[in-house]
């Protein structure tokens, strides 16, 4: 959910990733300001994005 999950996590200082499954509707990306850290087609893609980010951090 863009508003509750992504916006809520970002307000708590976390990176929010919008997953385009479940409650997702086209245009949800614009419901969060600032925008989501990432938008992924499904949960496995979101996990991959997280792993890629952590692999490049030092």
N, C-alpha and C positions, 0 to 999 in steps of 0.2 A: 504494500500500500504506500503510495508516494507520500501522502500527507502525514500519516501517523508513523510509519516505519522509517522511511528515509529522512523526512524532515525532523522527526523526533531524535533519531540517532545523531544527526548532524548537530542539532542543538545541544546534545550531550557531549559533543566533542569527538564523535566517531565519524568514520567515513561511511556514508550511506550509499548503497548500491541498489538501484531499481531493477528488479527482475521482471521481465515481460511475460509473466505467467499468472495464473490465479486471478486476482482482482484487477490486474493491469488493464488499462484502457488506453487506446491511442491518445496521445496528448498529455498523459500523466507527467511526462518529463517537465512540462511547464508549470506544474503545480507546486514545485519546490524552488525556493529562492534562498540561498544559492542553489544551483542545480546539483543533482546527485553526483557523487564522486565517479560513478560509472553506471551505465545502463547495459544490462546483459540479457540475452534471449532466454536463459534458463538458469537454474541453480548451479549446475556443473560449470557453466561459463563464469558465473560469479565467483565460485571457488577458485577457478583458474586465474581470474584477475587478482584475487587476494594473494594467491601463491606467487604470481609474477611480481607483484609489488613487494612482497616480503623478501623475495630472492634478490632484489636489486637494492634493498636498504642495507645500510651499514651501521 
